[in-house]
Amino acid sequence: MNTDKPVYLSAEGLKKLEAELEELRTHKRAEVAERIHNAMEFGDFSENSELEQAKNDQAFLEGRIQSLEQMLKRAIVIEENGHHDVVEIGSKVVVESDGEKAEYVIVGSAEASPKDGKISNESPVGKALLGHRAGETVKLTVPAGTVQMRILGVS
């Protein structure tokens, strides 16, 4: 994980990550610790699948906690700045490609959810749109070839 790279988040995204971290630190850690404790009571640690699974879950949990802590340390909250003419992180963009319209919100990679129309500023489409204005056409290369997208609106 690149520790110098900023993590762009909306205010809502920041709250979600903070809530997830709190949940993991308090409730989930306690649940896993209880599972490990209960599994250890069975004795015979060499063939204790319950204990093995609980330890694996603990390692995953601690990794996620560490990842969230690092993301939050580098978090930059996307502010509503009123620049509605240029595509930037936080912009809602309406594009047309091959007669099909699509609407995207450009977000940081931590909040990206393409099925919800939230694309990362690091994705090929997100990168291609950044810095452009309504009325411009952008070209991007994807595995299937070159795609042209006309920006219909930025808000």
FITIVO-199475 format. One record per residue (C-alpha): y negated, z, x; residue in three letters; residue number from 1; chain. Coordinates in Angstrom, 1 decimal. Example, Ala and Ser with C-alpha at 12.3 -4.5 7.8 and 13.67 -1.06 7.14 Angstrom:
% FITIVO-199475
<atom py="4.5" pz="7.8" px="12.3" code="ala" pos="1" unit="A"/>
<atom py="1.1" pz="7.1" px="13.7" code="ser" pos="2" unit="A"/>
% end
This chain:
% FITIVO-199475
<atom py="0.0" pz="0.0" px="0.0" code="met" pos="1" unit="A"/>
<atom py="-3.4" pz="-1.0" px="1.4" code="asn" pos="2" unit="A"/>
<atom py="-5.3" pz="2.2" px="1.4" code="thr" pos="3" unit="A"/>
<atom py="-8.7" pz="0.5" px="2.0" code="asp" pos="4" unit="A"/>
<atom py="-8.5" pz="-1.8" px="-1.0" code="lys" pos="5" unit="A"/>
<atom py="-10.7" pz="-0.7" px="-4.0" code="pro" pos="6" unit="A"/>
<atom py="-9.0" pz="-0.1" px="-7.3" code="val" pos="7" unit="A"/>
<atom py="-11.2" pz="-1.5" px="-10.1" code="tyr" pos="8" unit="A"/>
<atom py="-10.8" pz="0.4" px="-13.4" code="leu" pos="9" unit="A"/>
<atom py="-12.6" pz="0.5" px="-16.7" code="ser" pos="10" unit="A"/>
<atom py="-13.7" pz="4.0" px="-17.9" code="ala" pos="11" unit="A"/>
<atom py="-10.7" pz="3.9" px="-20.3" code="glu" pos="12" unit="A"/>
<atom py="-8.3" pz="2.8" px="-17.5" code="gly" pos="13" unit="A"/>
<atom py="-9.6" pz="5.7" px="-15.3" code="leu" pos="14" unit="A"/>
<atom py="-8.9" pz="8.2" px="-18.1" code="lys" pos="15" unit="A"/>
<atom py="-5.4" pz="6.8" px="-18.7" code="lys" pos="16" unit="A"/>
<atom py="-4.5" pz="7.1" px="-15.0" code="leu" pos="17" unit="A"/>
<atom py="-5.9" pz="10.6" px="-14.8" code="glu" pos="18" unit="A"/>
<atom py="-4.0" pz="11.6" px="-17.9" code="ala" pos="19" unit="A"/>
<atom py="-0.8" pz="10.1" px="-16.6" code="glu" pos="20" unit="A"/>
<atom py="-1.2" pz="12.0" px="-13.3" code="leu" pos="21" unit="A"/>
<atom py="-1.8" pz="15.3" px="-15.1" code="glu" pos="22" unit="A"/>
<atom py="1.3" pz="14.7" px="-17.2" code="glu" pos="23" unit="A"/>
<atom py="3.4" pz="14.0" px="-14.2" code="leu" pos="24" unit="A"/>
<atom py="2.1" pz="16.9" px="-12.2" code="arg" pos="25" unit="A"/>
<atom py="2.6" pz="19.4" px="-14.9" code="thr" pos="26" unit="A"/>
<atom py="5.3" pz="18.5" px="-17.5" code="his" pos="27" unit="A"/>
<atom py="7.4" pz="15.9" px="-15.7" code="lys" pos="28" unit="A"/>
<atom py="7.6" pz="17.9" px="-12.5" code="arg" pos="29" unit="A"/>
<atom py="8.7" pz="20.9" px="-14.4" code="ala" pos="30" unit="A"/>
<atom py="11.3" pz="18.9" px="-16.4" code="glu" pos="31" unit="A"/>
<atom py="12.8" pz="17.4" px="-13.2" code="val" pos="32" unit="A"/>
<atom py="12.9" pz="20.8" px="-11.4" code="ala" pos="33" unit="A"/>
<atom py="14.7" pz="22.3" px="-14.4" code="glu" pos="34" unit="A"/>
<atom py="17.2" pz="19.4" px="-14.3" code="arg" pos="35" unit="A"/>
<atom py="17.8" pz="20.0" px="-10.6" code="ile" pos="36" unit="A"/>
<atom py="18.2" pz="23.7" px="-11.2" code="his" pos="37" unit="A"/>
<atom py="20.7" pz="23.2" px="-14.0" code="asn" pos="38" unit="A"/>
<atom py="22.7" pz="20.6" px="-12.0" code="ala" pos="39" unit="A"/>
<atom py="23.0" pz="22.9" px="-9.0" code="met" pos="40" unit="A"/>
<atom py="24.6" pz="25.5" px="-11.2" code="glu" pos="41" unit="A"/>
<atom py="27.7" pz="23.3" px="-11.5" code="phe" pos="42" unit="A"/>
<atom py="28.4" pz="23.8" px="-7.8" code="gly" pos="43" unit="A"/>
<atom py="30.3" pz="21.2" px="-5.8" code="asp" pos="44" unit="A"/>
<atom py="27.3" pz="19.2" px="-4.7" code="phe" pos="45" unit="A"/>
<atom py="29.4" pz="16.4" px="-3.2" code="ser" pos="46" unit="A"/>
<atom py="30.4" pz="14.9" px="-6.5" code="glu" pos="47" unit="A"/>
<atom py="27.6" pz="16.1" px="-8.8" code="asn" pos="48" unit="A"/>
<atom py="26.2" pz="12.9" px="-10.4" code="ser" pos="49" unit="A"/>
<atom py="23.8" pz="15.0" px="-12.5" code="glu" pos="50" unit="A"/>
<atom py="22.2" pz="16.4" px="-9.4" code="leu" pos="51" unit="A"/>
<atom py="22.1" pz="13.1" px="-7.7" code="glu" pos="52" unit="A"/>
<atom py="20.3" pz="11.5" px="-10.6" code="gln" pos="53" unit="A"/>
<atom py="17.9" pz="14.4" px="-10.9" code="ala" pos="54" unit="A"/>
<atom py="17.0" pz="14.1" px="-7.2" code="lys" pos="55" unit="A"/>
<atom py="16.5" pz="10.3" px="-7.6" code="asn" pos="56" unit="A"/>
<atom py="14.2" pz="10.9" px="-10.6" code="asp" pos="57" unit="A"/>
<atom py="12.3" pz="13.5" px="-8.5" code="gln" pos="58" unit="A"/>
<atom py="11.8" pz="11.1" px="-5.7" code="ala" pos="59" unit="A"/>
<atom py="10.6" pz="8.4" px="-8.1" code="phe" pos="60" unit="A"/>
<atom py="8.3" pz="10.9" px="-9.8" code="leu" pos="61" unit="A"/>
<atom py="6.8" pz="12.1" px="-6.5" code="glu" pos="62" unit="A"/>
<atom py="6.2" pz="8.5" px="-5.4" code="gly" pos="63" unit="A"/>
<atom py="4.4" pz="7.7" px="-8.6" code="arg" pos="64" unit="A"/>
<atom py="2.2" pz="10.8" px="-8.3" code="ile" pos="65" unit="A"/>
<atom py="1.3" pz="9.8" px="-4.7" code="gln" pos="66" unit="A"/>
<atom py="0.6" pz="6.3" px="-5.8" code="ser" pos="67" unit="A"/>
<atom py="-1.7" pz="7.5" px="-8.7" code="leu" pos="68" unit="A"/>
<atom py="-3.5" pz="9.9" px="-6.3" code="glu" pos="69" unit="A"/>
<atom py="-4.2" pz="7.1" px="-3.9" code="gln" pos="70" unit="A"/>
<atom py="-5.4" pz="4.8" px="-6.7" code="met" pos="71" unit="A"/>
<atom py="-7.7" pz="7.4" px="-8.1" code="leu" pos="72" unit="A"/>
<atom py="-9.2" pz="8.1" px="-4.6" code="lys" pos="73" unit="A"/>
<atom py="-10.1" pz="4.4" px="-4.3" code="arg" pos="74" unit="A"/>
<atom py="-11.1" pz="3.9" px="-7.9" code="ala" pos="75" unit="A"/>
<atom py="-14.3" pz="2.0" px="-8.7" code="ile" pos="76" unit="A"/>
<atom py="-15.3" pz="2.2" px="-12.3" code="val" pos="77" unit="A"/>
<atom py="-16.4" pz="-1.1" px="-13.8" code="ile" pos="78" unit="A"/>
<atom py="-19.8" pz="-0.6" px="-15.3" code="glu" pos="79" unit="A"/>
<atom py="-21.3" pz="-2.6" px="-18.1" code="glu" pos="80" unit="A"/>
<atom py="-24.2" pz="-4.3" px="-16.3" code="asn" pos="81" unit="A"/>
<atom py="-25.4" pz="-6.8" px="-18.7" code="gly" pos="82" unit="A"/>
<atom py="-24.8" pz="-9.9" px="-16.5" code="his" pos="83" unit="A"/>
<atom py="-23.2" pz="-12.0" px="-19.2" code="his" pos="84" unit="A"/>
<atom py="-23.8" pz="-15.3" px="-17.5" code="asp" pos="85" unit="A"/>
<atom py="-21.5" pz="-15.0" px="-14.5" code="val" pos="86" unit="A"/>
<atom py="-17.7" pz="-14.1" px="-14.6" code="val" pos="87" unit="A"/>
<atom py="-17.1" pz="-10.8" px="-12.8" code="glu" pos="88" unit="A"/>
<atom py="-14.7" pz="-7.9" px="-13.2" code="ile" pos="89" unit="A"/>
<atom py="-15.2" pz="-6.5" px="-16.7" code="gly" pos="90" unit="A"/>
<atom py="-16.2" pz="-9.9" px="-18.1" code="ser" pos="91" unit="A"/>
<atom py="-14.6" pz="-11.3" px="-21.3" code="lys" pos="92" unit="A"/>
<atom py="-14.1" pz="-15.1" px="-20.7" code="val" pos="93" unit="A"/>
<atom py="-13.2" pz="-17.8" px="-23.2" code="val" pos="94" unit="A"/>
<atom py="-11.7" pz="-20.8" px="-21.5" code="val" pos="95" unit="A"/>
<atom py="-10.2" pz="-24.1" px="-22.6" code="glu" pos="96" unit="A"/>
<atom py="-7.4" pz="-25.9" px="-20.8" code="ser" pos="97" unit="A"/>
<atom py="-5.5" pz="-29.0" px="-22.1" code="asp" pos="98" unit="A"/>
<atom py="-7.1" pz="-28.5" px="-25.5" code="gly" pos="99" unit="A"/>
<atom py="-5.9" pz="-24.9" px="-25.8" code="glu" pos="100" unit="A"/>
<atom py="-8.4" pz="-22.0" px="-25.9" code="lys" pos="101" unit="A"/>
<atom py="-7.7" pz="-18.6" px="-24.4" code="ala" pos="102" unit="A"/>
<atom py="-9.6" pz="-15.4" px="-24.0" code="glu" pos="103" unit="A"/>
<atom py="-9.2" pz="-13.1" px="-21.0" code="tyr" pos="104" unit="A"/>
<atom py="-10.8" pz="-9.9" px="-19.8" code="val" pos="105" unit="A"/>
<atom py="-11.0" pz="-9.8" px="-16.0" code="ile" pos="106" unit="A"/>
<atom py="-9.8" pz="-6.3" px="-14.9" code="val" pos="107" unit="A"/>
<atom py="-8.6" pz="-4.7" px="-11.7" code="gly" pos="108" unit="A"/>
<atom py="-4.9" pz="-5.1" px="-10.9" code="ser" pos="109" unit="A"/>
<atom py="-4.1" pz="-1.5" px="-12.0" code="ala" pos="110" unit="A"/>
<atom py="-5.0" pz="-2.4" px="-15.6" code="glu" pos="111" unit="A"/>
<atom py="-3.7" pz="-6.0" px="-15.8" code="ala" pos="112" unit="A"/>
<atom py="-1.7" pz="-6.8" px="-18.9" code="ser" pos="113" unit="A"/>
<atom py="-1.4" pz="-10.5" px="-19.4" code="pro" pos="114" unit="A"/>
<atom py="0.3" pz="-10.1" px="-22.8" code="lys" pos="115" unit="A"/>
<atom py="-2.9" pz="-8.2" px="-23.9" code="asp" pos="116" unit="A"/>
<atom py="-5.2" pz="-10.8" px="-22.4" code="gly" pos="117" unit="A"/>
<atom py="-6.2" pz="-8.6" px="-19.5" code="lys" pos="118" unit="A"/>
<atom py="-5.8" pz="-10.5" px="-16.2" code="ile" pos="119" unit="A"/>
<atom py="-6.3" pz="-9.2" px="-12.7" code="ser" pos="120" unit="A"/>
<atom py="-9.2" pz="-10.2" px="-10.6" code="asn" pos="121" unit="A"/>
<atom py="-6.5" pz="-10.9" px="-7.9" code="glu" pos="122" unit="A"/>
<atom py="-4.5" pz="-13.3" px="-10.1" code="ser" pos="123" unit="A"/>
<atom py="-4.8" pz="-17.0" px="-9.5" code="pro" pos="124" unit="A"/>
<atom py="-6.7" pz="-17.5" px="-12.8" code="val" pos="125" unit="A"/>
<atom py="-8.8" pz="-14.4" px="-12.3" code="gly" pos="126" unit="A"/>
<atom py="-9.8" pz="-15.4" px="-8.8" code="lys" pos="127" unit="A"/>
<atom py="-10.6" pz="-19.0" px="-9.9" code="ala" pos="128" unit="A"/>
<atom py="-12.9" pz="-17.7" px="-12.7" code="leu" pos="129" unit="A"/>
<atom py="-14.9" pz="-15.1" px="-10.7" code="leu" pos="130" unit="A"/>
<atom py="-18.4" pz="-16.2" px="-9.9" code="gly" pos="131" unit="A"/>
<atom py="-18.5" pz="-19.1" px="-12.4" code="his" pos="132" unit="A"/>
<atom py="-20.6" pz="-19.6" px="-15.5" code="arg" pos="133" unit="A"/>
<atom py="-20.2" pz="-20.8" px="-19.0" code="ala" pos="134" unit="A"/>
<atom py="-20.0" pz="-24.6" px="-19.0" code="gly" pos="135" unit="A"/>
<atom py="-18.4" pz="-24.9" px="-15.6" code="glu" pos="136" unit="A"/>
<atom py="-15.0" pz="-26.3" px="-15.0" code="thr" pos="137" unit="A"/>
<atom py="-12.7" pz="-24.5" px="-12.5" code="val" pos="138" unit="A"/>
<atom py="-9.6" pz="-25.9" px="-10.8" code="lys" pos="139" unit="A"/>
<atom py="-6.7" pz="-23.9" px="-9.7" code="leu" pos="140" unit="A"/>
<atom py="-3.4" pz="-24.7" px="-8.1" code="thr" pos="141" unit="A"/>
<atom py="-0.3" pz="-23.2" px="-9.7" code="val" pos="142" unit="A"/>
<atom py="3.4" pz="-23.9" px="-8.9" code="pro" pos="143" unit="A"/>
<atom py="3.4" pz="-26.5" px="-11.7" code="ala" pos="144" unit="A"/>
<atom py="0.4" pz="-28.4" px="-10.2" code="gly" pos="145" unit="A"/>
<atom py="-3.4" pz="-28.3" px="-10.6" code="thr" pos="146" unit="A"/>
<atom py="-4.9" pz="-26.9" px="-13.8" code="val" pos="147" unit="A"/>
<atom py="-8.5" pz="-27.3" px="-15.0" code="gln" pos="148" unit="A"/>
<atom py="-10.2" pz="-24.7" px="-17.1" code="met" pos="149" unit="A"/>
<atom py="-13.5" pz="-25.1" px="-18.8" code="arg" pos="150" unit="A"/>
<atom py="-15.4" pz="-21.9" px="-19.3" code="ile" pos="151" unit="A"/>
<atom py="-16.7" pz="-21.8" px="-22.8" code="leu" pos="152" unit="A"/>
<atom py="-18.2" pz="-18.4" px="-22.8" code="gly" pos="153" unit="A"/>
<atom py="-18.8" pz="-15.2" px="-20.8" code="val" pos="154" unit="A"/>
<atom py="-19.6" pz="-11.8" px="-22.2" code="ser" pos="155" unit="A"/>
% end
